[in-house]
């Protein structure tokens, strides 16, 4: 069925397209939650949802079933693209600020990996070779702009901004890789030490506010933010140990306490992955045995 056009020239959705939108509204929330974790806290989530909803509507407008792409996958890309476009339009940060922000992120990641905990400002400043005042000025600049690395999301399981949303669906190898990534992601979450696991689960999976998590744990919001950053770096390195070993930072203190804790975590990720694969294979075998057999047509006369 074709979309109709209103008297004002604006295209309206057919009933089938409207159903695609209404039945996938939750997808906007999922995409917003995934992107919001990379943005400064002052960014209004309602504005992100509004942009995402526009993307969902546009996805419904242009979706064609005969392309062989599932609508949820197609729409997720369009939603994410619409949100990113909105962020770009409202992003004032200069290229130099962006570059300095990436240097700071790399410094924090390296220090967390080597120290085993979130670094202090003085440690970050020393590593970057700047004064604490200069670091504070940079952080203030970053907090006022939506400094989002649009093309680094592949490392966290997201879609790159360079992907073309209208492309054909990936081949079997793409689905295998995605399944493998998801298996490692679940393994990395379940292998986290207790407190880090609580923060990641409650913040990202259950949608709890930082303030609520801090109150329940009896710590400050700043401490929860540090725990979140520490957990994300640990998860990334734990997954990369198996998926992209060349991207794991080399320990500056081999055999030290921090190095031993990280190695134990990496081993736990691998063990949890194997358990996850066993559970998935068991479920697939069970589903196969419960599936009714289709009558054979071999040898039947035409």
HELIX and SHEET records of a PDB file:
HELIX    1   1 UNK A   15  UNK A   22  1                                   8    
HELIX    2   2 UNK A   25  UNK A   36  1                                  12    
HELIX    3   3 UNK A   45  UNK A   62  1                                  18    
HELIX    4   4 UNK A   65  UNK A   67  5                                   3    
HELIX    5   5 UNK A   71  UNK A   89  1                                  19    
HELIX    6   6 UNK A   95  UNK A  115  1                                  21    
HELIX    7   7 UNK A  121  UNK A  128  1                                   8    
HELIX    8   8 UNK A  132  UNK A  144  1                                  13    
HELIX    9   9 UNK A  153  UNK A  156  5                                   4    
HELIX   10  10 UNK A  172  UNK A  190  1                                  19    
HELIX   11  11 UNK A  194  UNK A  200  1                                   7    
HELIX   12  12 UNK A  201  UNK A  205  3                                   5    
HELIX   13  13 UNK A  210  UNK A  217  1                                   8    
HELIX   14  14 UNK A  221  UNK A  243  1                                  23    
HELIX   15  15 UNK A  245  UNK A  247  5                                   3    
HELIX   16  16 UNK A  257  UNK A  290  1                                  34    
END                                                                             
